[in-house]
């Protein structure tokens, strides 16, 4: 139980830093006036990226994580425990992206900012589980990609958050 409590604290700290970074990015971006056309282009880009990311996370869950969880010989006990955590938080990450997509479509960039920050926090939570041991290479590569997509989308959202 303390494992999950410490991860909740780490997740909240990560979310705080993500939101404060987004606020700083927004302050810099506010210097350049953005047009409705800019917003439409960015919104389309973000929707495409978040849709593709949600699909890729779901595929990764079913193809990679579930495969390893279903084959006890492929992972040791601590790795299996962390993969179970990752399975849970990746599911939450997909939900966060879907909420972010709806928020961007509605022009609610404040809520989209929170949703994409939650996505990044979920990815970090999976990483944090492996703090005692190195995460498997397949997971490190995936998490790196997911963080890159999340950071890119969050940077664009921050231009329109108020």
Wavefront OBJ file of the C-alpha trace (Angstrom):
o trace
v 0.000 0.000 0.000
v 2.853 2.418 0.768
v 4.163 1.768 -2.762
v 1.020 3.311 -4.244
v 0.967 6.166 -1.694
v 4.526 7.156 -2.586
v 3.613 6.992 -6.278
v 0.619 9.249 -5.680
v 2.916 11.815 -4.059
v 5.436 11.520 -6.907
v 2.607 11.838 -9.444
v 1.288 14.988 -7.767
v 4.762 16.517 -7.692
v 5.253 15.643 -11.380
v 1.893 17.206 -12.245
v 2.816 20.369 -10.338
v 6.071 20.702 -12.257
v 4.358 19.980 -15.581
v 1.710 22.618 -14.923
v 4.242 25.216 -13.766
v 6.345 24.541 -16.871
v 3.291 24.923 -19.067
v 2.492 28.241 -17.388
v 6.029 29.459 -18.057
v 5.744 28.382 -21.704
v 2.412 30.190 -21.964
v 3.958 33.409 -20.667
v 6.663 33.273 -23.362
v 4.172 32.395 -26.094
v 1.833 35.239 -25.134
v 4.280 37.766 -26.584
v 3.394 36.667 -30.145
v -0.242 37.215 -31.142
v -1.815 34.012 -32.399
v -4.555 33.966 -34.995
v -7.617 31.744 -35.234
v -5.878 30.099 -38.192
v -2.862 29.309 -35.979
v -5.177 27.823 -33.379
v -7.020 25.736 -35.976
v -3.735 24.358 -37.359
v -2.381 23.613 -33.901
v -5.673 22.043 -32.812
v -5.644 19.749 -35.836
v -2.012 18.816 -35.215
v -2.703 18.110 -31.535
v -5.769 16.000 -32.341
v -3.778 13.904 -34.819
v -0.893 13.455 -32.380
v -3.106 12.573 -29.409
v -5.220 10.145 -31.456
v -2.115 8.393 -32.776
v -0.562 8.326 -29.293
v -3.699 6.859 -27.686
v -3.819 4.176 -30.392
v -0.129 3.392 -29.954
v -0.427 3.157 -26.157
v -3.368 0.751 -26.499
v -1.445 -1.343 -29.020
v 1.638 -1.333 -26.792
v -0.491 -2.500 -23.868
v -1.950 -5.399 -25.815
v 1.122 -6.375 -27.844
v 3.983 -5.823 -25.426
v 2.823 -5.482 -21.821
v 0.081 -8.117 -21.897
v 2.338 -10.546 -23.768
v 4.977 -10.319 -21.051
v 2.443 -10.507 -18.234
v 0.920 -13.639 -19.766
v 4.306 -15.356 -20.089
v 5.735 -15.820 -16.583
v 9.088 -16.961 -17.964
v 9.652 -13.626 -19.746
v 9.945 -11.427 -16.617
v 11.072 -11.732 -13.010
v 8.799 -10.989 -10.039
v 9.647 -7.297 -9.524
v 9.449 -6.575 -13.243
v 6.070 -8.276 -13.364
v 4.817 -6.140 -10.465
v 5.938 -3.006 -12.276
v 4.377 -4.149 -15.538
v 1.082 -4.522 -13.682
v 1.458 -0.923 -12.470
v 2.352 0.186 -16.005
v -0.663 -1.629 -17.419
v -2.911 0.299 -15.030
v -1.356 3.719 -15.528
v -1.102 3.322 -19.306
v -4.841 2.682 -19.335
v -5.264 5.892 -17.373
v -2.906 7.640 -19.817
v -5.155 6.665 -22.733
v -8.176 8.045 -20.871
v -6.278 11.290 -20.230
v -5.414 11.631 -23.925
v -9.026 11.054 -24.911
v -10.118 13.763 -22.480
v -7.412 16.020 -23.903
v -8.658 15.406 -27.440
v -12.207 16.373 -26.483
v -10.957 19.465 -24.686
v -8.859 20.615 -27.654
v -11.816 20.047 -29.987
v -13.953 22.209 -27.688
v -11.273 24.908 -27.496
v -10.844 24.259 -23.759
v -7.059 24.402 -23.622
v -6.922 24.762 -19.853
v -8.563 21.342 -19.396
v -6.482 19.921 -22.257
v -3.350 21.107 -20.438
v -4.400 19.239 -17.302
v -5.273 16.095 -19.288
v -1.967 15.953 -21.190
v -0.079 16.670 -17.959
v -1.909 13.689 -16.447
v -0.842 11.583 -19.448
v 2.786 12.497 -18.796
v 2.396 11.804 -15.085
v 1.017 8.343 -15.863
v 4.023 7.583 -18.064
v 6.350 8.804 -15.292
v 4.545 6.612 -12.755
v 5.422 3.543 -14.802
v 9.068 4.650 -14.932
v 9.125 5.327 -11.194
v 8.123 1.756 -10.441
v 11.439 0.614 -11.837
v 13.476 2.901 -9.556
v 15.200 -0.068 -7.882
v 16.019 -1.763 -11.168
v 16.394 -0.606 -14.724
v 13.238 -0.731 -16.788
v 13.385 -3.179 -19.687
v 14.661 -1.652 -22.931
v 11.321 -2.065 -24.747
v 9.665 -0.015 -22.006
v 12.356 2.698 -21.902
v 12.074 3.249 -25.659
v 8.290 3.424 -25.480
v 8.248 5.785 -22.504
v 10.776 8.066 -24.191
v 8.577 8.251 -27.289
v 5.422 8.864 -25.215
v 7.084 11.664 -23.238
v 8.240 13.295 -26.475
v 4.714 13.291 -27.887
v 3.239 14.527 -24.602
v 5.795 17.336 -24.276
v 5.227 18.432 -27.876
v 1.443 18.539 -27.484
v 1.669 20.211 -24.080
v 3.891 22.940 -25.524
v 1.300 23.687 -28.207
v -1.583 23.595 -25.710
v 0.264 26.038 -23.466
v 0.123 28.658 -26.235
v -3.661 28.793 -25.847
v -4.194 28.020 -22.144
v -5.470 30.870 -20.025
l 1 2 3 4 5 6 7 8 9 10 11 12 13 14 15 16 17 18 19 20 21 22 23 24 25 26 27 28 29 30 31 32 33 34 35 36 37 38 39 40 41 42 43 44 45 46 47 48 49 50 51 52 53 54 55 56 57 58 59 60 61 62 63 64 65 66 67 68 69 70 71 72 73 74 75 76 77 78 79 80 81 82 83 84 85 86 87 88 89 90 91 92 93 94 95 96 97 98 99 100 101 102 103 104 105 106 107 108 109 110 111 112 113 114 115 116 117 118 119 120 121 122 123 124 125 126 127 128 129 130 131 132 133 134 135 136 137 138 139 140 141 142 143 144 145 146 147 148 149 150 151 152 153 154 155 156 157 158 159 160 161 162
